[in-house]
């Protein structure tokens, strides 16, 4: 009991210290503000990916598949674009300055740092490669740096002052000119420096620095576990770890899955314990195995905030789409959830692999499940009823791993909500 109370007290103090930091507040607040966009994108992904052939044929024939794909492309697939604006907006607003102008500079900065593509006729275009989760870390840097410069310049009074009587919108626009002429060159210098390296851009530098040594690990179980652990550590800091995991492990493990598939078709024994589909043991509800967290929100939340998020996130999470949870809670850069975020998928994978190794679970057939396939159904598709049953067990593990950490976060959220209610009542004289 004393250990539990001491642990909860430590988590609470650690979280409070992090959350009082204005940079962390801007990132957290900015990501939370993206929840509506993420929910829309998640639902669209869910509808476009339902693995039912007659349904897929129907939406393809009537053109709905194309329209739903547009929604996902312009929501979850460009989340970094929205984040750059939102983080800069939040930082500036917390400093009592014009958040919109700062947000625009955050967006501008991110786009300057993002490399353009070129067609054969030298026509430039903006590729999607770094606009989604893979570019989120750079979006945070761009949002914070541009907002910080904007804040410093305005607080020092280094801006164009307009005479009295000028509309406020015009006044703010002119006040933003000087910060803009400082922010743009800073971002251009960063871009120019990285263009002269083998990485090509700051995006390439961040991922290349991490990805290059990891490609040498190979496809052993130890490497697989290390990659899951390491990629979720990256997730905890807002870097899309699974994009690195896929880049490193997919080319190594895909041939092993194909070997199993050939053996399965021939009715022979499956040769490989580990395939790329083994990642399904770890991603119960998406990165971080967050399905248990969503269930805790749904059934254990005392705060309205988390209960609402649980209701919105449960269906997408059942289909492995958890961007609304990762960025909407947020789970990333949240000291409350850093431990279960890293540890839970590592445990569920290791247990699944161990049970396969000793023969309790069957080896995976190499038949992949489409994106968005609901949990349990996915298990049946990739390995049979035992794999589906293990996904239920892994969900229970996820629930109990996240529960103590969630209870502390929920307690603080409920307390804050009660304080807001009391404060509002006092203002109204109730």
C-alpha positions as CSV (number, residue, x, y, z in Angstrom):
1,X,0.0,0.0,0.0
2,X,2.8,2.4,0.9
3,X,4.6,1.5,-2.3
4,X,1.5,2.2,-4.3
5,X,0.9,5.5,-2.6
6,X,4.6,6.5,-3.0
7,X,4.6,5.5,-6.7
8,X,1.4,7.4,-7.4
9,X,2.9,10.4,-5.6
10,X,6.1,10.2,-7.6
11,X,4.2,9.9,-10.9
12,X,2.0,12.9,-10.0
13,X,5.0,15.1,-9.1
14,X,6.9,14.1,-12.2
15,X,3.9,14.8,-14.4
16,X,3.3,18.1,-12.7
17,X,6.9,19.2,-13.2
18,X,6.7,18.3,-16.9
19,X,3.3,19.8,-17.5
20,X,4.4,23.1,-15.9
21,X,7.0,23.5,-18.6
22,X,5.7,26.0,-21.2
23,X,7.2,24.0,-24.1
24,X,5.5,20.8,-23.0
25,X,2.3,22.6,-22.4
26,X,2.4,23.9,-26.0
27,X,3.1,20.5,-27.4
28,X,0.5,18.7,-25.3
29,X,-2.2,21.4,-25.8
30,X,-1.5,21.5,-29.6
31,X,-1.7,17.8,-30.0
32,X,-4.9,17.6,-27.9
33,X,-6.5,20.2,-30.1
34,X,-6.0,17.9,-33.1
35,X,-8.5,15.3,-31.7
36,X,-11.4,16.3,-34.0
37,X,-9.2,15.9,-37.1
38,X,-7.8,12.6,-35.9
39,X,-11.3,11.2,-35.1
40,X,-12.5,12.1,-38.6
41,X,-9.5,10.6,-40.2
42,X,-9.7,7.4,-38.0
43,X,-13.4,6.9,-38.9
44,X,-12.7,7.4,-42.6
45,X,-9.8,4.9,-42.4
46,X,-12.1,2.4,-40.7
47,X,-14.8,2.7,-43.4
48,X,-12.3,2.5,-46.2
49,X,-10.5,-0.5,-44.8
50,X,-13.3,-2.9,-43.7
51,X,-12.1,-6.3,-45.0
52,X,-15.4,-7.5,-46.5
53,X,-15.1,-8.1,-50.2
54,X,-18.7,-7.2,-51.2
55,X,-18.5,-4.0,-49.2
56,X,-15.1,-3.1,-50.8
57,X,-16.5,-3.8,-54.2
58,X,-19.6,-1.6,-53.5
59,X,-17.6,1.5,-52.2
60,X,-15.2,1.1,-55.1
61,X,-18.0,1.0,-57.7
62,X,-19.8,4.0,-56.3
63,X,-16.6,6.0,-55.8
64,X,-16.9,6.2,-52.1
65,X,-13.5,4.5,-51.5
66,X,-11.8,7.3,-53.4
67,X,-13.6,10.0,-51.4
68,X,-12.8,8.3,-48.1
69,X,-9.2,8.0,-49.1
70,X,-9.1,11.8,-49.7
71,X,-10.3,12.3,-46.1
72,X,-7.6,10.1,-44.6
73,X,-5.0,11.6,-46.8
74,X,-5.9,15.1,-45.6
75,X,-6.3,14.3,-41.9
76,X,-4.2,11.6,-40.3
77,X,-1.7,11.5,-43.2
78,X,-0.8,15.2,-42.8
79,X,-1.1,15.4,-39.1
80,X,2.4,17.1,-38.8
81,X,1.1,20.0,-40.8
82,X,-1.8,20.6,-38.4
83,X,0.6,20.0,-35.4
84,X,3.1,22.7,-36.5
85,X,0.3,25.3,-36.6
86,X,-1.4,24.1,-33.3
87,X,1.8,23.9,-31.2
88,X,2.9,27.4,-32.3
89,X,-0.6,28.7,-31.7
90,X,-0.7,27.3,-28.2
91,X,2.8,28.5,-27.2
92,X,2.0,32.1,-28.3
93,X,-1.5,32.1,-26.8
94,X,0.0,31.0,-23.4
95,X,2.3,34.1,-23.7
96,X,-0.7,36.3,-24.2
97,X,0.2,37.0,-27.9
98,X,-1.6,36.5,-31.2
99,X,-1.8,32.8,-31.5
100,X,-3.0,32.8,-35.1
101,X,0.0,34.7,-36.5
102,X,2.4,32.4,-34.5
103,X,0.5,29.4,-35.8
104,X,1.0,30.5,-39.4
105,X,4.7,31.0,-38.8
106,X,4.8,27.5,-37.3
107,X,3.2,26.1,-40.4
108,X,5.5,28.1,-42.7
109,X,8.6,26.9,-40.8
110,X,7.6,23.3,-41.1
111,X,7.0,23.6,-44.8
112,X,10.3,25.3,-45.3
113,X,12.0,22.5,-43.5
114,X,10.2,19.8,-45.5
115,X,11.9,18.9,-48.8
116,X,10.1,19.3,-52.1
117,X,9.9,16.7,-54.8
118,X,10.6,17.4,-58.5
119,X,8.9,15.9,-61.5
120,X,10.8,15.2,-64.8
121,X,9.8,18.7,-66.1
122,X,11.2,20.3,-63.0
123,X,7.7,20.9,-61.6
124,X,8.0,21.0,-57.8
125,X,5.5,19.3,-55.5
126,X,5.1,18.6,-51.8
127,X,5.3,14.9,-51.1
128,X,3.3,13.2,-48.3
129,X,6.4,11.4,-47.0
130,X,7.1,13.8,-44.1
131,X,3.6,15.3,-43.6
132,X,2.2,12.6,-41.4
133,X,3.5,11.0,-38.2
134,X,7.0,10.7,-39.6
135,X,7.3,14.5,-39.7
136,X,5.7,15.1,-36.3
137,X,9.0,15.6,-34.4
138,X,10.2,18.2,-36.9
139,X,6.7,19.8,-36.7
140,X,7.2,20.2,-32.9
141,X,10.6,21.8,-33.4
142,X,9.3,24.1,-36.1
143,X,6.3,25.1,-34.0
144,X,8.2,25.8,-30.8
145,X,11.2,27.6,-32.4
146,X,9.1,29.8,-34.6
147,X,6.7,30.7,-31.7
148,X,9.6,31.4,-29.4
149,X,11.2,33.7,-31.9
150,X,7.8,35.4,-32.5
151,X,7.3,35.8,-28.8
152,X,10.8,37.3,-28.1
153,X,10.5,39.8,-30.9
154,X,7.1,41.1,-29.9
155,X,7.9,41.3,-26.2
156,X,11.0,43.3,-27.0
157,X,8.8,45.7,-29.0
158,X,10.7,45.0,-32.3
159,X,7.7,45.3,-34.6
160,X,5.9,47.8,-36.8
161,X,3.6,49.9,-34.6
162,X,0.4,51.2,-36.2
163,X,-1.4,54.5,-35.2
164,X,-4.4,54.4,-33.0
165,X,-7.7,53.5,-34.6
166,X,-6.3,50.9,-37.0
167,X,-8.4,47.7,-37.0
168,X,-6.8,45.1,-34.7
169,X,-6.5,42.5,-37.5
170,X,-4.4,44.9,-39.6
171,X,-2.4,45.9,-36.5
172,X,-1.5,42.2,-35.8
173,X,-0.6,41.6,-39.4
174,X,1.9,44.4,-39.5
175,X,3.2,43.4,-36.0
176,X,4.0,40.0,-37.5
177,X,6.1,41.2,-40.4
178,X,9.3,41.7,-38.5
179,X,9.2,38.2,-36.7
180,X,8.4,36.7,-40.1
181,X,11.6,38.2,-41.6
182,X,13.6,36.6,-38.8
183,X,11.9,33.2,-38.7
184,X,12.0,32.5,-42.4
185,X,15.8,33.0,-42.7
186,X,16.4,30.8,-39.7
187,X,14.5,28.0,-41.3
188,X,16.1,28.5,-44.7
189,X,19.5,28.3,-43.1
190,X,18.6,25.0,-41.4
191,X,17.2,23.7,-44.7
192,X,20.3,24.8,-46.7
193,X,22.7,23.2,-44.2
194,X,20.9,19.8,-44.3
195,X,20.6,19.9,-48.0
196,X,24.4,19.8,-48.2
197,X,24.5,16.6,-46.2
198,X,23.8,13.0,-47.2
199,X,20.6,13.2,-45.3
200,X,19.0,15.8,-47.6
201,X,16.8,17.4,-44.9
202,X,16.3,17.6,-41.2
203,X,13.7,14.9,-41.5
204,X,16.2,12.6,-43.2
205,X,18.8,13.5,-40.6
206,X,16.5,12.5,-37.7
207,X,15.4,9.2,-39.2
208,X,18.7,8.4,-40.9
209,X,20.6,8.8,-37.6
210,X,18.2,6.4,-35.9
211,X,17.5,4.0,-38.8
212,X,20.9,3.3,-40.2
213,X,22.4,1.5,-37.2
214,X,19.1,-0.3,-36.6
215,X,19.1,-1.9,-40.0
216,X,22.2,-3.9,-39.0
217,X,20.3,-5.7,-36.2
218,X,18.7,-8.3,-38.5
219,X,15.5,-10.3,-37.9
220,X,16.4,-12.2,-34.7
221,X,13.9,-12.3,-31.8
222,X,16.3,-10.1,-29.7
223,X,16.4,-7.6,-32.5
224,X,12.6,-7.7,-32.8
225,X,12.2,-7.0,-29.1
226,X,14.8,-4.3,-29.1
227,X,13.1,-2.6,-32.1
228,X,9.7,-2.7,-30.3
229,X,11.2,-1.3,-27.2
230,X,13.3,1.4,-28.9
231,X,10.6,2.5,-31.3
232,X,8.1,3.0,-28.5
233,X,10.7,5.0,-26.6
234,X,10.8,7.2,-29.7
235,X,7.0,7.3,-29.6
236,X,7.1,8.6,-26.0
237,X,9.1,11.6,-27.3
238,X,6.7,12.2,-30.2
239,X,8.8,10.5,-32.9
240,X,6.7,8.1,-35.1
241,X,8.7,5.0,-34.0
242,X,6.7,2.5,-36.0
243,X,7.6,4.1,-39.3
244,X,11.2,3.3,-38.4
245,X,10.2,-0.2,-37.3
246,X,8.5,-0.9,-40.7
247,X,11.4,0.6,-42.7
248,X,13.9,-1.6,-40.8
249,X,12.0,-4.9,-40.2
250,X,9.7,-5.2,-43.2
251,X,12.4,-6.1,-45.7
252,X,14.1,-8.5,-43.3
253,X,11.0,-10.4,-42.1
254,X,8.7,-10.3,-45.2
255,X,10.6,-13.2,-46.8
256,X,10.1,-15.3,-43.7
257,X,6.4,-14.7,-43.9
258,X,6.4,-15.7,-47.6
259,X,8.2,-18.9,-46.7
260,X,5.5,-19.7,-44.2
261,X,2.8,-18.9,-46.7
262,X,4.3,-21.3,-49.3
263,X,4.6,-24.1,-46.7
264,X,1.0,-23.4,-45.6
265,X,-0.3,-23.7,-49.2
266,X,1.7,-27.0,-49.6
267,X,0.3,-28.4,-46.3
268,X,3.9,-28.6,-44.9
269,X,5.2,-27.5,-41.5
270,X,5.7,-23.8,-41.2
271,X,9.4,-23.1,-41.0
272,X,9.6,-19.7,-39.2
273,X,8.5,-18.8,-35.7
274,X,9.0,-15.1,-36.3
275,X,7.5,-13.2,-39.3
276,X,6.6,-9.6,-39.9
277,X,3.0,-10.4,-38.9
278,X,4.4,-11.1,-35.4
279,X,4.1,-7.4,-34.8
280,X,0.4,-8.1,-34.3
281,X,1.3,-9.5,-30.8
282,X,2.6,-6.0,-29.8
283,X,0.2,-3.6,-31.5
284,X,-3.0,-4.5,-29.6
285,X,-5.2,-1.5,-30.6
286,X,-2.3,0.2,-32.4
287,X,1.1,1.5,-31.3
288,X,1.7,1.2,-27.6
289,X,-0.9,-1.6,-27.3
290,X,-3.3,1.1,-26.1
291,X,-6.6,-0.9,-26.4
292,X,-6.4,-1.6,-22.7
293,X,-6.0,2.1,-22.0
294,X,-9.1,2.9,-24.1
295,X,-11.1,0.2,-22.2
296,X,-9.9,1.8,-18.9
297,X,-11.2,5.2,-20.1
298,X,-14.5,3.7,-21.1
299,X,-15.2,1.8,-17.9
300,X,-13.0,3.3,-15.2
301,X,-12.9,7.0,-15.9
302,X,-14.2,9.5,-13.3
303,X,-13.4,12.5,-15.4
304,X,-15.7,13.5,-18.3
305,X,-12.6,14.2,-20.5
306,X,-11.3,10.7,-20.5
307,X,-14.7,9.0,-20.6
308,X,-15.5,11.0,-23.7
309,X,-12.2,10.1,-25.3
310,X,-12.8,6.4,-24.5
311,X,-16.2,6.5,-26.2
312,X,-14.8,8.2,-29.3
313,X,-11.7,6.0,-29.5
314,X,-13.0,2.5,-28.8
315,X,-14.2,1.5,-32.3
316,X,-11.1,2.8,-34.1
317,X,-8.9,1.2,-31.5
318,X,-10.5,-2.2,-32.0
319,X,-9.4,-1.9,-35.6
320,X,-5.9,-0.9,-34.7
321,X,-6.4,2.8,-35.5
322,X,-5.2,4.7,-32.4
323,X,-4.0,8.1,-33.7
324,X,-6.9,9.8,-31.8
325,X,-5.5,8.2,-28.6
326,X,-1.8,8.8,-29.3
327,X,-2.3,12.4,-30.2
328,X,-5.6,13.3,-28.6
329,X,-5.1,12.2,-25.0
330,X,-2.2,12.7,-25.7
331,X,-0.2,9.5,-24.9
332,X,3.0,10.8,-26.6
333,X,5.0,13.2,-24.4
334,X,2.7,12.4,-21.5
335,X,4.7,11.4,-18.3
336,X,1.6,9.6,-17.0
337,X,1.8,7.0,-19.8
338,X,5.4,6.8,-20.8
339,X,6.1,3.5,-18.8
340,X,3.1,1.5,-20.1
341,X,3.6,2.9,-23.6
342,X,7.1,1.4,-23.8
343,X,6.7,-1.7,-21.7
344,X,3.2,-3.0,-22.7
345,X,3.8,-3.8,-26.4
346,X,7.2,-5.4,-25.4
347,X,5.5,-7.7,-22.9
348,X,2.6,-8.7,-25.2
349,X,5.0,-9.4,-28.1
350,X,7.5,-11.4,-26.0
351,X,4.8,-13.5,-24.4
352,X,3.2,-14.2,-27.8
353,X,6.6,-15.2,-29.3
354,X,7.4,-17.4,-26.3
355,X,4.1,-19.2,-26.5
356,X,4.7,-19.7,-30.2
357,X,8.2,-21.0,-29.6
358,X,7.0,-23.7,-27.1
359,X,4.1,-24.7,-29.4
360,X,1.1,-23.4,-27.4
361,X,0.3,-20.9,-30.1
362,X,0.6,-21.8,-33.8
363,X,3.1,-20.3,-36.1
364,X,1.7,-17.5,-38.3
365,X,0.7,-18.6,-41.8
366,X,2.0,-15.6,-43.7
367,X,-1.6,-14.6,-44.7
368,X,-1.6,-10.9,-43.8
369,X,-4.7,-9.0,-42.6
370,X,-5.6,-5.7,-44.3
371,X,-5.2,-2.4,-42.4
372,X,-8.3,-1.8,-40.2
373,X,-9.2,-5.5,-39.7
374,X,-10.7,-5.7,-36.2
375,X,-8.9,-7.4,-33.4
376,X,-9.8,-11.1,-33.0
377,X,-10.9,-11.3,-36.7
378,X,-7.3,-10.3,-37.5
379,X,-6.1,-13.1,-35.3
380,X,-8.2,-15.6,-37.1
381,X,-6.8,-14.4,-40.4
382,X,-3.1,-14.5,-39.6
383,X,-3.0,-17.7,-37.5
384,X,-6.4,-19.2,-36.4
385,X,-8.5,-19.2,-33.3
386,X,-5.6,-19.6,-30.8
387,X,-4.0,-16.3,-32.1
388,X,-7.4,-14.6,-31.8
389,X,-7.7,-15.9,-28.2
390,X,-4.2,-14.6,-27.5
391,X,-5.2,-11.2,-28.7
392,X,-8.0,-11.2,-26.0
393,X,-5.4,-12.2,-23.4
394,X,-3.0,-9.4,-24.6
395,X,-5.9,-6.9,-24.3
396,X,-6.4,-7.9,-20.7
397,X,-2.6,-7.5,-20.1
398,X,-2.8,-4.1,-21.8
399,X,-5.7,-3.1,-19.6
400,X,-4.0,-4.0,-16.3
401,X,-0.7,-2.4,-17.4
402,X,-2.3,0.9,-18.2
403,X,-4.8,0.9,-15.4
404,X,-2.7,2.2,-12.4
405,X,-1.2,5.0,-14.6
406,X,-4.5,5.9,-16.0
407,X,-6.1,6.1,-12.6
408,X,-3.6,8.7,-11.5
409,X,-4.1,10.7,-14.7
410,X,-7.8,10.4,-14.4
411,X,-7.8,11.5,-10.8
412,X,-5.9,14.7,-11.7
413,X,-8.2,15.4,-14.6
414,X,-11.4,14.9,-12.5
415,X,-9.9,17.2,-9.8
416,X,-9.2,19.8,-12.4
417,X,-12.7,19.6,-13.8
418,X,-14.2,20.0,-10.3
419,X,-12.0,23.1,-9.7
420,X,-13.2,24.6,-13.0
421,X,-16.9,23.9,-12.1
422,X,-16.3,25.5,-8.7
423,X,-14.6,28.5,-10.2
424,X,-17.3,29.0,-12.7
425,X,-19.9,28.8,-10.0
426,X,-18.1,31.4,-7.9
427,X,-17.9,33.8,-10.9
428,X,-21.6,33.5,-11.4
429,X,-22.3,34.0,-7.7
430,X,-23.9,30.6,-7.3
